[in-house]
Amino acid sequence: MPGNLVYYALILIVIAVVAALLGFGGVASTAMSGAHLFVWLAVVIVVVGVVFALIRRV
C-alpha cells in the first residue's frame, strides 16, 4: 500500500509542476498539498509496519 501512495504522490508532483509552468497556481498548490499528504501517509504506514514487525519478533 505505501508503494501506491508514493506512486500517486509522484503523479501529483508532476501535475503540480506542469500546472505551475502553465501558470495555474491554485491547481499546483492543491496538487502539492495532496502529494504532501500522500507522502506523509506512506511514511506513517511504513513506520507503523516496522514497529509492529519488531513487536511480533520479540
Z-matrix of the N, CA and C atoms (Angstrom, degrees):
N
C 1 1.443
C 2 1.530 1 113.06
N 3 1.337 2 120.42 1 -40.60
C 4 1.462 3 118.38 2 178.00
C 5 1.518 4 112.66 3 -61.64
N 6 1.342 5 116.64 4 -29.97
C 7 1.462 6 119.13 5 178.12
C 8 1.511 7 111.98 6 -63.09
N 9 1.332 8 116.59 7 -39.13
C 10 1.458 9 119.92 8 177.50
C 11 1.518 10 111.36 9 -66.45
N 12 1.327 11 117.12 10 -39.02
C 13 1.458 12 120.38 11 179.35
C 14 1.521 13 111.12 12 -64.32
N 15 1.320 14 116.57 13 -41.04
C 16 1.464 15 120.33 14 178.27
C 17 1.525 16 110.11 15 -65.67
N 18 1.325 17 117.04 16 -40.30
C 19 1.456 18 120.92 17 177.64
C 20 1.530 19 111.16 18 -59.60
N 21 1.332 20 116.30 19 -47.61
C 22 1.462 21 119.68 20 179.74
C 23 1.522 22 111.36 21 -67.25
N 24 1.319 23 117.33 22 -33.19
C 25 1.463 24 120.46 23 175.70
C 26 1.526 25 110.56 24 -63.40
N 27 1.325 26 116.73 25 -42.57
C 28 1.472 27 119.75 26 178.13
C 29 1.526 28 111.56 27 -64.73
N 30 1.317 29 116.81 28 -38.93
C 31 1.468 30 120.32 29 176.67
C 32 1.526 31 110.24 30 -61.52
N 33 1.334 32 116.72 31 -44.26
C 34 1.459 33 120.24 32 179.50
C 35 1.526 34 111.91 33 -66.12
N 36 1.323 35 117.73 34 -34.36
C 37 1.464 36 120.38 35 176.47
C 38 1.518 37 110.47 36 -64.90
N 39 1.317 38 117.02 37 -42.36
C 40 1.470 39 120.24 38 177.75
C 41 1.526 40 110.20 39 -62.81
N 42 1.330 41 116.91 40 -43.52
C 43 1.467 42 120.80 41 177.66
C 44 1.525 43 109.90 42 -60.51
N 45 1.330 44 117.10 43 -42.63
C 46 1.464 45 121.06 44 -179.51
C 47 1.523 46 111.60 45 -63.59
N 48 1.327 47 116.90 46 -41.82
C 49 1.466 48 119.84 47 -179.52
C 50 1.526 49 110.64 48 -65.98
N 51 1.316 50 116.56 49 -44.18
C 52 1.465 51 120.23 50 179.33
C 53 1.528 52 110.31 51 -63.99
N 54 1.324 53 116.60 52 -43.29
C 55 1.460 54 120.37 53 179.29
C 56 1.523 55 110.89 54 -63.40
N 57 1.321 56 116.96 55 -40.53
C 58 1.464 57 120.14 56 179.09
C 59 1.528 58 111.10 57 -65.06
N 60 1.322 59 116.41 58 -40.29
C 61 1.464 60 119.48 59 178.57
C 62 1.531 61 112.09 60 -65.43
N 63 1.327 62 116.17 61 -31.27
C 64 1.461 63 120.16 62 179.70
C 65 1.530 64 112.67 63 -88.06
N 66 1.326 65 117.32 64 -2.94
C 67 1.450 66 120.63 65 175.44
C 68 1.517 67 115.41 66 92.95
N 69 1.310 68 118.01 67 11.74
C 70 1.460 69 121.37 68 178.28
C 71 1.528 70 109.10 69 -94.59
N 72 1.330 71 116.11 70 81.85
C 73 1.460 72 121.52 71 -174.88
C 74 1.518 73 113.40 72 -65.38
N 75 1.319 74 117.05 73 -38.51
C 76 1.461 75 119.99 74 -179.27
C 77 1.518 76 112.10 75 -65.66
N 78 1.315 77 115.67 76 -43.15
C 79 1.473 78 120.17 77 178.45
C 80 1.525 79 109.97 78 -65.50
N 81 1.330 80 116.55 79 -41.43
C 82 1.461 81 120.62 80 179.46
C 83 1.521 82 110.84 81 -62.80
N 84 1.321 83 116.31 82 -42.87
C 85 1.461 84 120.52 83 179.77
C 86 1.531 85 111.55 84 -64.33
N 87 1.314 86 116.43 85 -43.18
C 88 1.463 87 120.40 86 179.51
C 89 1.524 88 111.26 87 -65.43
N 90 1.315 89 117.39 88 -42.10
C 91 1.465 90 120.88 89 179.38
C 92 1.529 91 110.71 90 -64.90
N 93 1.330 92 117.31 91 -39.81
C 94 1.462 93 119.33 92 178.84
C 95 1.525 94 111.20 93 -68.57
N 96 1.316 95 117.39 94 -34.56
C 97 1.463 96 120.18 95 176.80
C 98 1.532 97 110.36 96 -64.49
N 99 1.314 98 116.47 97 -42.35
C 100 1.460 99 120.54 98 176.92
C 101 1.514 100 111.83 99 -64.16
N 102 1.330 101 116.99 100 -41.84
C 103 1.461 102 120.77 101 178.53
C 104 1.527 103 110.30 102 -63.40
N 105 1.322 104 116.19 103 -42.02
C 106 1.459 105 121.19 104 178.41
C 107 1.533 106 110.46 105 -60.31
N 108 1.310 107 116.23 106 -44.61
C 109 1.464 108 121.18 107 178.16
C 110 1.525 109 111.31 108 -61.19
N 111 1.324 110 117.55 109 -45.54
C 112 1.466 111 120.94 110 -178.86
C 113 1.520 112 111.75 111 -64.46
N 114 1.324 113 117.30 112 -39.81
C 115 1.465 114 120.06 113 179.75
C 116 1.525 115 109.96 114 -64.50
N 117 1.335 116 117.46 115 -45.32
C 118 1.463 117 119.82 116 179.90
C 119 1.519 118 111.35 117 -66.23
N 120 1.305 119 117.75 118 -37.28
C 121 1.465 120 120.35 119 176.73
C 122 1.521 121 110.41 120 -62.46
N 123 1.323 122 117.50 121 -42.83
C 124 1.463 123 121.12 122 178.61
C 125 1.525 124 110.66 123 -62.89
N 126 1.325 125 117.14 124 -41.60
C 127 1.471 126 120.95 125 178.80
C 128 1.528 127 110.29 126 -62.57
N 129 1.314 128 117.21 127 -44.56
C 130 1.463 129 120.76 128 -179.91
C 131 1.529 130 110.65 129 -62.93
N 132 1.322 131 117.75 130 -43.07
C 133 1.463 132 120.96 131 -179.95
C 134 1.531 133 110.75 132 -63.81
N 135 1.321 134 117.12 133 -40.78
C 136 1.471 135 120.03 134 179.13
C 137 1.518 136 110.47 135 -66.07
N 138 1.323 137 117.43 136 -44.19
C 139 1.473 138 120.01 137 -179.74
C 140 1.523 139 110.82 138 -63.51
N 141 1.317 140 117.89 139 -44.08
C 142 1.469 141 120.79 140 178.21
C 143 1.526 142 110.15 141 -62.47
N 144 1.313 143 117.21 142 -40.63
C 145 1.462 144 120.39 143 177.74
C 146 1.514 145 112.66 144 -63.01
N 147 1.321 146 117.42 145 -40.53
C 148 1.463 147 120.95 146 178.41
C 149 1.522 148 110.58 147 -66.63
N 150 1.323 149 116.96 148 -42.45
C 151 1.462 150 120.70 149 178.86
C 152 1.535 151 110.22 150 -61.08
N 153 1.322 152 116.85 151 -47.01
C 154 1.462 153 119.59 152 179.70
C 155 1.530 154 111.54 153 -65.01
N 156 1.311 155 117.59 154 -36.26
C 157 1.468 156 120.17 155 177.57
C 158 1.523 157 110.60 156 -65.35
N 159 1.323 158 117.24 157 -39.28
C 160 1.461 159 119.70 158 177.15
C 161 1.511 160 112.07 159 -68.10
N 162 1.327 161 116.95 160 -36.99
C 163 1.462 162 120.68 161 178.62
C 164 1.527 163 110.44 162 -66.56
N 165 1.318 164 117.42 163 -41.91
C 166 1.472 165 120.90 164 179.39
C 167 1.519 166 111.70 165 -65.43
N 168 1.322 167 116.63 166 -30.93
C 169 1.450 168 121.63 167 -176.96
C 170 1.527 169 111.73 168 -70.39
N 171 1.326 170 116.51 169 -30.84
C 172 1.481 171 120.63 170 -175.65
C 173 1.509 172 111.09 171 -75.84
